Amino acid sequence: MSAPVEVLSRLLWIRDTAALPDQALADQLGMETSALTALVEAHPERFHESLVFPLTAEERQKIPEAPILAFTEAGAALLTGLLPEKESRLLSLLPAFAEARHLLTTQAELSARVSALEQKLELVLKTLQDEEEPAHEEHRIGFVPEDLPRGLKAKQRTAKKD
């Protein structure tokens, strides 16, 4: 089953979990956001903060739609008992939500692995650069008069004369 684009595109990664904003969930269920928020506020014992949580002002600034609540997969599943008329929509939404969450989790894992590999590669490159041999001095090919001891030819001439 392929995750619907609507769910996948609106799913957020907040507080190390995949969550659906209240507006997106309300749109999927065909109801108003205020009614969904009122339902959660009316049953605080049912919706633990780890399943449905209000977004902080800082989190809302980062999200264009500025939702008030975010629903995890389990938080959305808890709505089935309170909205029996919307149960079929919720049950069809949950597998797509789970698949989209799985895709986000996989992407985060791959991103972490790529970052780790990049760090290892940088370390290997740095090590290789440090181990490079220093550049050798250029040696001219052929006769190099500086290599001879000074005055050798003069000594040879004097030796031949004697």
Order of alpha helices (4+ residues) and beta strands (2+ residues): alpha-beta-beta-alpha-alpha-beta-alpha-beta-alpha-alpha-alpha
